[in-house]
Amino acid sequence: MKPVSLPIVAVDIGNSRIKFGIFEAVGGTGLPEPLDVFEQAAIADFTQLPALLQQAAAGPYTWWMCSVNRPAAIRLDQWLEATKKHATLRRLTHDLLPLAVEVQHPEHVGMDRLAGAVGANRIRESSRAAIVIDLGSAITVDLVSAAGVFLGGAILPGIGMSARALHEFTDQLPEIAMHELDEPPLALGKNTADAMRSGLYWGAVGAIRELITRLGADLDVRPQVFLTGGAAPAVAHLLGPDVQHVPHLVLGGIAVAAATNP
C-alpha cells in the first residue's frame, strides 16, 4: 500500500464511547499504530477534547469517521462545521472499505465490525481465517475467511446492557454496576447480586467461547482470534492461549481504509 502522508484522525463512534486515533501516515504492512489515542463518553461535549485534537481540527487533517451512533456522528459533524475549522470529515461506508463483504445486506453491517475485519486482514496469516471479537456495548464475534472476506458473525448484548435488562425487566433483581468484563467473579454467588455478576460474566465468556468453536468448526485450519474492546485484556486469557489482544484494531482498520480513499 502506498503511504498516505496527510495526517488522519480516525474516529470510532460507538453507542457509549468515542475513540479518536491520530495517524501521521499509513502504509507498508501490518496494522498502523496511532501516534496518540483519546477516548470520551459518546454524550460528552466535543469542546472538551484535548488540545492535540483541537489543533487537528484546525490543521490539514482528514477526519475519518466510523459510526454506529447516528446522533453522536451528527454532533461531531456539527461541531467541526461550527468551529469553522479546516479539517475535512469523511464518513466510512461499506463500499469504501478494502474488504469483500458476503452477507445479505452489507450496508446494514455495523461499520465498527467491518473496520475491525479490515484491521484483522492486515495482521492475520494469509493462510488462516480470523475470528474478530469486539467487547463493547454489544459484543460482536465475526468471521473473516482465509481469502480476507467478511462472512458475518454473531451479536450479543454487552455485559452492561445485560445487567440493565435484568433490573429493568424483573421486579426484584437489583441494578448492579457491571459495565465491562473486568475481574472475573466467583462462579458460586452467595447472594443475589453476586449470583447476577456470576451469570452475567461467565455467561458472556461462555457464549464467546462457544461462538469461537462453532465459527471455526468447518475450517480446515484453526483460525486466528483477535480480541479488542475495553475489557479485552482481562478476558483474553480466558478464551484460549492463541487469542491475541489488539487494542486499536478498529482505529487501525479505519486508517487502512482511509489510505485507500485519498
Secondary structure as UniProt FT lines:
FT   STRAND          8..13
FT   STRAND          17..23
FT   STRAND          36..41
FT   TURN            42..43
FT   HELIX           46..48
FT   HELIX           51..58
FT   TURN            59..60
FT   STRAND          62..67
FT   HELIX           70..82
FT   TURN            83..84
FT   STRAND          88..91
FT   HELIX           94..96
FT   STRAND          100..101
FT   HELIX           106..108
FT   HELIX           111..123
FT   TURN            126..127
FT   STRAND          130..135
FT   STRAND          138..144
FT   TURN            146..147
FT   STRAND          149..157
FT   HELIX           159..168
FT   HELIX           192..215
FT   TURN            216..218
FT   STRAND          224..229
FT   TURN            230..231
FT   HELIX           232..235
FT   HELIX           236..238
FT   TURN            241..242
FT   STRAND          243..245
FT   TURN            247..248
FT   HELIX           249..259
//
